[in-house]
Amino acid sequence: MVKMAGWLAVAFLLWIAVLSIEASSLQDLGNFTEKSAVQQKPVGASEILSKIQSNQPASYDNIAISGKLDLSNLDGPIRQPLKITNSTILDPANFEEVTFQSLLDLRGTTFKDQTNFVKAQFQGDAAFIGTKFSGDTDFRFVKFGRSALFGKARFDGLVSFANSEFSGNANFEGSDFEDEANFDFVLFSRPLNFMSATFSKDLSFTNSQLSATSLFMYCKFNDNASFAGTRFASDVRFRSSRFSRNAVFVLASFDGLSDFASVDFQGDAFFAVAKFSDIAHFLDAKFKKDLILENARIYSMQLDNATFEKDSKIDLIEADFTRLVVPWSIIKDRLEFNGAAYLALVKNYKNLEWFDDADNCYYQYRKISQANEPWGWHKLIDVISWLSCGYGVRVSYTVFWSIFTILFFGLIFWAGNGMRRFEFIGLEVPSNLNNIQGQRVSLVDALYFSVAMFTTSQSPVNNYPVGVYRHLAMIEGILGWFFLGLFVVVLSGLLIR
């Protein structure tokens, strides 16, 4: 026991020592960070330019560059790696049409003024991890030959990557765009990562091509976001992202899996004329306004557990879908009316073997069509079809009217004493005619008579209607044949799918 206690004491002392070392290291790291943030060595832009022109190694850390850093007038490409990390570039920086044959490392560096990379070429990796661009930034027509790393970069001004090409992996994970961002007509040949990125103002990502897997999970689009005309050639994931205003995917093409699960659409979601060639997941998505799928081409879309606000609408006008997995209860009060869309939904539910949803959808389609139709013979027939059998999908309606007809006529025959019995117990023919005329029919006999007339159009043995009630009995017989035939037809349609 003493020996074990000794070992425990030694282990405890070692643990305390490790914690002390870690605390000391963290304190030193914090001091270093504070020191590097404040005490940056001043370096002139001309010094860096001179080293580049003489092909000398250009590696800097924790410096403050004064003067305009203009590399656009270089005679040839920059062959050596260029490293300026954890530094501050105080004046405008111009890298227009510069070719970087090796690594460009600008991690943790801050550009205080405008930055221009128009038509630059990166043949090696481009590292902008944690870089801050305080002014407007221009990356138009840039070619990234290898990895482009913009993780946790911050763009305070306008930024444009329009017409650029990313031949390697593009990583913008955790990046922050405080002003408008433009990614129009951009080609991404390898995987793209925008996970947890924040777009504070308008994002324009139109007519671009994303050839490999693209990740936009957990993004925050705080203003309008447009991906109109963009082609997602592989899987794309927007899972758990938030669109605070309109999300525009008009004319977009989704060739692979498109994952919009748990996405929060605070504005309108425009997917008009979009094409989904693979499964589109909208599981648990939230739509505060309208979901517009007009003229969209959908292979398979899943909207299970999606939620819509009270006034939200779903536009399926001229949409063509093979499989739309969404319970009718979710969308029944939100559809913009279009006959072709309703009938396509009916067919869709039948293919899913959701026959109750198919019947409910068809019923609502006929009900709205009837309401919009002017009065005439066609509308009168629709009203009869609605009341008698619920347009062929409500057998309960037929059962109700059958029972109602039997009770109605039975009560009339009883209240008006409109039938007679000509057979008395033990006698085939009554001995006194006055006995027949003075009969009072019972309610049970009247209902029995009504059932017989409704089902067979013939009165029971030794019972017959009198006076005007003969005509009522004939009418009940006709209605009986009508409702019985209708019951068989509707029930057969529901049982034989």
C-alpha positions in Angstrom: 0.0 0.0 0.0 2.8 2.4 0.9 4.6 1.6 -2.4 1.3 2.2 -4.4 0.8 5.5 -2.5 4.3 6.6 -3.5 3.6 5.8 -7.2 0.3 7.8 -7.0 2.1 10.8 -5.5 4.8 10.7 -8.2 2.1 10.5 -11.0 0.2 13.4 -9.4 3.4 15.6 -9.3 4.1 14.8 -12.9 0.6 15.8 -13.9 1.0 19.1 -12.1 4.3 19.6 -13.9 2.7 19.0 -17.3 -0.1 21.4 -16.5 2.4 24.1 -15.5 4.4 23.6 -18.7 1.2 23.9 -20.8 0.1 27.0 -19.0 3.5 28.5 -19.5 3.5 27.7 -23.2 0.0 29.2 -23.7 1.1 32.3 -21.9 4.2 32.6 -24.0 2.1 32.0 -27.2 -0.3 34.7 -26.1 2.6 37.1 -25.5 4.1 36.3 -28.8 0.8 36.9 -30.6 0.4 40.2 -28.9 3.9 41.1 -29.6 3.7 40.1 -33.3 0.4 42.0 -33.7 2.0 45.2 -32.3 5.7 45.1 -33.1 5.9 44.4 -36.8 9.1 45.1 -38.5 8.8 47.8 -41.1 9.9 46.8 -44.6 9.6 48.8 -47.8 7.8 47.4 -50.8 10.8 48.2 -52.9 12.9 45.7 -50.9 10.6 42.9 -51.6 10.4 43.8 -55.3 14.2 43.9 -55.5 14.5 40.4 -54.0 11.9 39.0 -56.4 13.6 40.6 -59.4 17.0 39.2 -58.4 15.5 35.7 -57.8 16.5 35.8 -54.1 14.4 33.9 -51.5 11.6 36.2 -50.4 10.3 34.9 -47.0 8.9 37.3 -44.4 6.9 37.0 -41.2 5.4 39.6 -39.0 6.4 42.7 -41.0 4.6 45.9 -42.0 5.0 46.7 -45.7 4.8 50.4 -46.6 4.7 51.7 -50.1 2.7 50.3 -53.0 3.5 46.7 -53.6 3.3 46.5 -57.4 4.5 43.4 -59.1 2.5 43.9 -62.3 5.5 45.2 -64.2 7.7 42.2 -63.7 9.4 41.0 -66.9 8.7 37.3 -66.2 7.1 35.0 -63.7 8.0 34.7 -60.0 10.0 31.5 -59.9 10.9 31.3 -56.2 8.3 30.8 -53.4 7.0 34.1 -52.0 6.1 34.0 -48.4 4.6 37.0 -46.5 2.9 35.7 -43.4 1.3 37.3 -40.3 2.1 40.7 -41.8 0.4 43.9 -42.8 0.4 45.5 -46.2 -0.4 49.1 -45.6 -0.9 50.4 -49.2 -2.5 49.1 -52.3 -1.1 45.8 -53.7 -1.1 45.1 -57.4 -0.4 41.5 -58.7 -2.2 41.9 -62.0 -1.1 39.4 -64.6 1.6 38.0 -62.4 2.5 34.4 -62.7 3.5 32.5 -59.6 5.4 29.4 -60.5 5.9 28.3 -57.0 4.1 28.7 -53.6 2.5 32.0 -52.7 2.0 32.1 -48.9 0.1 35.0 -47.5 -1.4 33.3 -44.4 -2.5 35.6 -41.7 -1.6 38.7 -43.6 -3.8 41.9 -43.7 -4.2 44.0 -46.8 -5.2 47.4 -45.6 -6.1 48.8 -49.0 -7.2 47.6 -52.4 -5.8 44.3 -53.7 -5.6 43.4 -57.4 -4.9 39.9 -58.7 -6.7 40.3 -62.1 -5.4 37.7 -64.6 -2.8 36.4 -62.2 -1.7 32.7 -62.5 -0.9 30.4 -59.7 1.1 27.4 -60.8 1.8 26.4 -57.3 -0.3 26.4 -54.2 -1.9 29.7 -53.1 -2.3 30.0 -49.4 -4.6 32.8 -48.1 -5.6 31.1 -44.9 -6.7 33.7 -42.3 -5.8 36.5 -44.7 -7.8 39.7 -44.2 -8.6 42.0 -47.2 -9.8 45.3 -45.8 -10.4 47.0 -49.1 -11.9 45.9 -52.4 -10.3 42.7 -53.8 -10.2 41.6 -57.4 -9.5 38.0 -58.4 -11.1 38.2 -61.8 -9.8 36.0 -64.6 -7.3 34.3 -62.2 -6.1 30.8 -62.9 -5.4 28.6 -59.8 -3.3 25.7 -61.1 -3.2 23.9 -57.7 -4.8 24.3 -54.3 -6.4 27.7 -53.5 -6.6 27.9 -49.7 -8.8 30.7 -48.4 -9.9 29.1 -45.1 -11.0 31.7 -42.5 -10.1 34.5 -44.9 -12.0 37.8 -44.4 -13.1 40.1 -47.1 -14.3 43.5 -45.8 -14.8 45.1 -49.2 -16.2 44.1 -52.5 -14.6 40.9 -53.8 -14.9 39.3 -57.3 -13.6 35.9 -58.5 -15.6 36.3 -61.8 -14.3 34.3 -64.8 -11.6 32.6 -62.7 -10.5 28.9 -63.0 -9.7 26.6 -60.0 -7.9 23.6 -61.3 -7.0 22.3 -57.8 -8.9 22.1 -54.6 -10.6 25.3 -53.5 -11.1 25.8 -49.8 -13.1 28.8 -48.4 -14.1 27.1 -45.2 -15.0 29.5 -42.5 -14.4 32.5 -44.7 -16.2 35.8 -44.1 -17.5 38.0 -46.9 -18.6 41.3 -45.3 -19.6 43.0 -48.6 -20.9 41.8 -52.0 -19.2 38.7 -53.4 -19.1 37.7 -57.0 -18.3 34.2 -58.3 -19.9 34.5 -61.8 -18.7 32.3 -64.6 -16.2 30.5 -62.4 -14.9 27.0 -63.2 -14.1 24.7 -60.3 -12.5 21.5 -61.6 -11.8 19.9 -58.2 -13.7 19.8 -54.8 -14.9 23.0 -53.4 -15.4 23.8 -49.8 -17.4 26.8 -48.4 -18.4 25.1 -45.2 -19.4 27.6 -42.4 -18.7 30.6 -44.7 -20.7 33.8 -44.0 -22.0 36.1 -46.8 -23.2 39.3 -45.2 -24.4 40.9 -48.4 -25.4 39.8 -51.9 -23.7 36.7 -53.3 -23.7 36.2 -57.0 -22.6 32.7 -58.0 -24.2 32.6 -61.5 -23.4 30.6 -64.6 -20.5 28.8 -62.9 -19.5 25.2 -63.2 -18.7 23.0 -60.2 -17.3 19.8 -61.6 -16.6 17.9 -58.3 -18.2 17.7 -54.9 -19.1 21.0 -53.5 -19.8 21.8 -49.8 -21.8 24.8 -48.6 -22.9 23.2 -45.3 -23.6 25.5 -42.3 -23.3 28.6 -44.5 -25.0 31.9 -43.6 -26.4 33.8 -46.5 -27.5 37.0 -44.9 -28.6 38.7 -48.1 -29.8 37.5 -51.5 -27.9 34.5 -52.9 -28.0 33.7 -56.6 -26.8 30.4 -58.1 -28.8 31.0 -61.3 -27.6 29.0 -64.3 -24.9 27.3 -62.3 -24.1 23.6 -63.0 -23.4 21.3 -60.1 -21.8 18.4 -62.0 -21.4 16.3 -58.9 -22.8 16.2 -55.4 -23.5 19.5 -53.7 -24.4 19.9 -50.0 -26.2 22.9 -48.5 -27.2 21.0 -45.4 -28.1 23.2 -42.3 -27.3 26.5 -44.1 -29.5 29.6 -43.7 -30.8 31.8 -46.5 -32.0 35.0 -44.8 -33.4 36.4 -48.0 -34.1 35.1 -51.4 -32.3 31.9 -52.6 -32.2 31.8 -56.4 -31.4 28.6 -58.3 -33.2 29.4 -61.5 -31.9 27.4 -64.5 -29.4 25.6 -62.2 -28.5 22.0 -63.0 -27.9 19.4 -60.3 -26.3 16.4 -61.9 -25.5 14.6 -58.6 -27.0 14.4 -55.2 -28.3 17.8 -54.0 -28.6 18.0 -50.2 -30.7 20.8 -48.8 -31.6 19.0 -45.6 -32.3 21.2 -42.6 -31.8 24.3 -44.7 -33.6 27.4 -43.4 -35.2 29.4 -46.3 -36.3 32.8 -44.8 -37.0 34.3 -48.2 -38.4 32.8 -51.4 -36.7 29.7 -52.7 -36.5 30.0 -56.5 -35.9 26.7 -58.4 -37.8 27.6 -61.5 -36.5 25.8 -64.7 -33.9 24.0 -62.5 -33.0 20.4 -63.4 -32.5 17.7 -60.7 -31.0 14.7 -62.4 -30.4 12.8 -59.1 -32.0 12.8 -55.7 -32.7 16.1 -54.1 -33.0 16.0 -50.3 -35.0 18.7 -48.6 -35.6 16.7 -45.4 -36.5 18.9 -42.4 -36.1 22.0 -44.6 -37.9 25.2 -43.4 -39.7 27.5 -45.9 -40.8 30.8 -44.5 -42.0 32.0 -47.9 -42.7 30.4 -51.3 -41.0 27.4 -52.9 -41.1 27.9 -56.6 -40.5 24.9 -58.8 -42.2 26.2 -62.0 -41.0 24.3 -65.1 -38.5 22.4 -63.0 -37.4 18.9 -64.1 -37.1 16.7 -61.1 -36.0 13.1 -61.0 -36.6 12.5 -57.2 -37.2 15.1 -54.5 -37.7 14.3 -50.9 -39.6 16.9 -48.7 -40.2 14.7 -45.7 -40.8 16.6 -42.5 -40.3 19.9 -44.4 -42.2 22.8 -42.7 -43.9 25.7 -44.3 -45.2 28.9 -42.8 -48.9 29.7 -42.8 -48.9 31.8 -46.0 -46.2 29.8 -47.9 -47.0 28.6 -51.4 -45.6 25.9 -53.6 -45.5 26.5 -57.3 -45.5 23.3 -59.4 -46.8 24.9 -62.6 -45.5 23.0 -65.6 -43.1 21.1 -63.4 -42.1 17.6 -64.6 -41.2 15.2 -61.8 -40.7 11.5 -61.7 -40.8 11.1 -57.9 -41.9 13.7 -55.3 -41.8 12.4 -51.8 -43.9 14.7 -49.7 -47.1 13.9 -47.8 -50.2 15.5 -49.1 -51.0 16.9 -45.7 -47.9 19.2 -45.9 -48.7 20.8 -49.3 -52.5 20.5 -49.7 -53.2 24.1 -48.8 -50.1 25.6 -50.4 -50.2 24.6 -54.1 -50.7 27.2 -56.7 -53.5 25.8 -58.8 -52.5 24.1 -62.1 -54.5 21.2 -63.5 -51.5 19.4 -65.0 -49.5 19.8 -61.7 -52.4 18.3 -59.7 -52.8 15.3 -62.0 -49.0 14.8 -62.0 -49.2 14.7 -58.2 -52.0 12.2 -58.3 -49.9 9.9 -60.6 -46.9 10.4 -58.3 -48.8 9.4 -55.2 -50.1 6.3 -57.0 -46.6 5.3 -58.0 -45.6 5.7 -54.3 -48.6 3.6 -53.4 -49.9 6.5 -51.2 -53.4 5.9 -52.4 -55.1 8.0 -49.7 -52.9 11.0 -50.7 -53.7 10.3 -54.3 -57.4 10.4 -53.6 -57.2 13.5 -51.5 -55.2 15.3 -54.1 -57.6 14.4 -56.9 -60.6 15.4 -54.7 -59.1 18.9 -54.1 -58.2 19.2 -57.8 -61.8 18.5 -58.8 -63.2 20.8 -56.1 -61.1 23.8 -57.2 -61.9 23.1 -60.9 -65.6 23.0 -60.1 -65.4 26.3 -58.2 -63.6 28.0 -61.0 -66.0 26.8 -63.7 -69.0 28.9 -64.8 -72.5 27.6 -64.3 -73.7 25.2 -67.0 -74.4 21.6 -67.6 -70.8 20.6 -67.0 -70.7 22.3 -63.6 -74.1 20.7 -62.7 -72.7 17.3 -63.5 -69.6 18.1 -61.4 -71.8 19.1 -58.5 -73.7 15.8 -58.7 -70.5 13.9 -58.9 -69.2 15.8 -55.9 -72.3 15.2 -53.7 -72.9 11.6 -54.8 -69.5 10.0 -54.6 -66.8 12.7 -54.0 -65.7 12.6 -57.6 -65.3 8.9 -57.4 -62.9 8.8 -54.5 -65.3 9.1 -51.5 -67.4 5.9 -51.2 -68.6 7.2 -47.9 -70.6 9.9 -49.7 -72.5 7.2 -51.6 -73.1 5.2 -48.4 -74.4 8.3 -46.7 -76.8 9.2 -49.5 -78.1 5.6 -49.7 -78.9 5.6 -46.0 -80.4 9.1 -46.1 -82.6 8.1 -49.1 -84.0 5.0 -47.3 -84.7 7.0 -44.1 -86.2 9.9 -45.9 -88.7 7.9 -48.0 -89.4 5.6 -45.1 -90.4 8.6 -42.9 -92.6 10.0 -45.7 -94.4 6.7 -46.1 -94.9 6.5 -42.4 -95.9 10.1 -41.8 -98.3 10.2 -44.8 -99.6 6.7 -44.2 -98.8 6.1 -47.8 -98.8 2.3 -47.9 -101.2 -0.5 -47.1 -101.0 -4.1 -46.1 -103.7 -6.4 -47.7 -102.9 -9.5 -45.7 -104.2 -10.0 -42.2 -103.1 -12.8 -39.9 -104.6 -16.0 -41.2 -106.4 -14.4 -44.1 -105.2 -14.0 -47.7 -108.0 -11.5 -48.6 -109.5 -9.1 -46.1 -113.2 -9.7 -45.2 -113.9 -6.0 -44.9 -112.5 -3.3 -47.2 -112.9 -0.7 -44.5 -110.4 -2.5 -42.4 -107.7 -1.9 -45.1 -108.6 1.8 -45.6 -108.4 2.3 -41.9 -105.0 0.8 -41.4 -102.2 2.8 -39.8 -98.7 1.7 -41.1 -96.0 1.3 -38.4 -92.6 3.0 -38.7 -90.8 -0.3 -38.9 -93.0 -1.5 -41.8 -92.5 1.9 -43.5 -88.7 1.5 -43.3 -88.9 -2.1 -44.4 -90.9 -1.0 -47.4 -88.4 1.8 -48.2 -85.5 -0.7 -48.0 -87.2 -3.0 -50.4 -88.0 -0.3 -52.9 -84.4 1.1 -52.7 -82.7 -2.2 -53.3 -85.1 -4.1 -55.6 -87.6 -1.5 -56.9 -90.3 -3.9 -55.8 -92.6 -3.6 -52.8 -92.6 -6.4 -50.2 -95.2 -9.1 -50.5 -98.7 -7.9 -49.5 -97.6 -4.2 -49.3 -98.3 -1.5 -51.8 -98.2 2.3 -52.0 -101.4 4.3 -52.4 -102.2 7.5 -54.1 -99.3 9.9 -54.9 -96.9 7.7 -52.8 -96.9 5.2 -55.8 -94.8 7.8 -57.7 -92.6 8.4 -54.7 -91.9 4.7 -54.5 -91.0 4.6 -58.2 -88.5 7.6 -57.6 -86.9 5.8 -54.7 -86.5 2.7 -56.8 -84.7 4.7 -59.5 -82.5 6.4 -56.9 -81.7 3.0 -55.4 -80.4 1.5 -58.7 -78.4 4.7 -59.2 -76.7 4.7 -55.8 -76.2 0.9 -55.7 -74.5 1.0 -59.1 -72.4 4.0 -58.1 -71.4 2.2 -54.9 -70.2 -0.8 -56.8 -68.2 1.3 -59.3 -66.6 3.6 -56.7 -65.8 0.7 -54.3 -64.2 -1.3 -57.2 -62.1 1.6 -58.1 -60.8 1.9 -54.6 -60.2 -1.8 -54.0 -58.6 -2.5 -57.4 -55.6 -0.2 -57.6 
